[in-house]
Amino acid sequence: MRQIILLIAALIFLTAVWIAPVNAAADAKIVITKVTPTELAPGDIKEVTLTVKNQGGREARHITLNFESAEGISLIGSSTVHIASLSEWGSKEVPITIKAEDEIPDGAYAIPIQVTFDQHYFNVSGGQHETAGRPQTEIMIVFNVEGTTTLEVADVETNPPELREDSENNNVTVLIDNSGTAKARSVTVRIDPASPFTEAYSGSTSDFTDEIPARKSHRFVFALDIEDGAKEGSYTILLTIDYIGEEDQKISLDKRITLKIGSQADFRVGEATTNPAAITRGAEFRINVPVKNKGNKDAESVKAILKTKSYFTGTKTDYLGDIEQGSKKIATFELEADRDTIADNYETDIKIIWLDGDERLETTKSFALVVVSGEGSNTGIMAIAAVAFILIVVIIGVFIYFKRKKRKGE
């Protein structure tokens, strides 16, 4: 239907320009000989110039152009345009403003115009100027509407803002902008992470939306893990956008985004030592844990927190202050083993918390806390020691007694 409308309008223009009516010399005839521009995109608001011509031999006065409503496109402002007069074969340029609706389908769109005017002419027989009315006529202007989709990566955000090595479930948000004039439908965005990035969980590297309207944006969210030992720096990741564009055309675009892994402190926990070296149930002891910053950035306000089994009580927090790259400090904790603690290797966690600017970071390391068999200072040992002491005193007393008695006998 739109193609038929466009063909009819073209024939009307050709007829208006090239074929003069038989009674052109006698009658005024209002036509539109030129429309500039005729190309629109969905959502466009454009200034359009109409060339209105009196294609007849009589003057036309009180010309009125009434623009009727049409599907998809419309006139902005008054729907009526007045022209005072056009002399025979005279023309005038008339500016109007046309708006195309957002996301209308491609095709030809026509606006009907109802034209009325009066003819003014000189009556030779009567020897005077006269005015005659004329029936209403209809003319038509046609616009060709063609939309496009233009998808681009507008922005990339991460949470946390600065990515770290050996971290999980880092959210990556990609803003896709449609700067075109037609909507994109069934939009799927996939990222293809390469080392040191990996998929956080099944489906975390793909996201979908039903559509991105013209001149609108949509955020696609992904989740990535970062491998242990990843080096700081910028990494390029392939991003693929699949969607349905104009005329149900399936389109695939390859884009690239850049993710940055920042420098950071990292810690290695050395071999823990205790004093006394052998921990027994019921014993109080001190544990020393060496903490070394093996990362590539200084760590500020470092605090170590010991996570132990409930058998161990005491002071489990130590503030270490700042630890520079390559430096080491000793975290010290004063503990006591419960009397019910059995001999075993107890897996113990030490959480290390530090500041990186305004950001609070933490990591958890593990080591073994060994409890040996036997008891510490308890009543059984004290009783045995007391009996042994008394026995020694008795033996010494008997020895002295017999020695003195021997001297008296001499």
Secondary structure by P-SEA (a helix, b strand, c coil): caaaaaaaaaaaaaaaccccccccccbbbbbbcccccccccccccccccccccccccbbbcbbbbbbccccccccccccbbbbccccccbbbbbbbbbbbccccccbbbbbbbbbbbbbbbbcccccbbbbbbbcbbbbbbbbbbbbbbbbcccccccccccccccccbbbbbbbbbccccbbbcbbbbbbbcccccccccccccbbbbccccccbbbbbbbbbbbcccccbbbbbbbbbbbbbcccbbbbbbbbbbbbbbbbbbbbbbcccccccccccccccbbbbbbbbccccccccbbbbbbbbccccccccccccccccccbbbbbbbbbbbcccccccccbbbbbbbbbccccccbbbbbbbbbbbccccccaaaaaaaaaaaaaaaaaaaaaaaaaaaaaaac
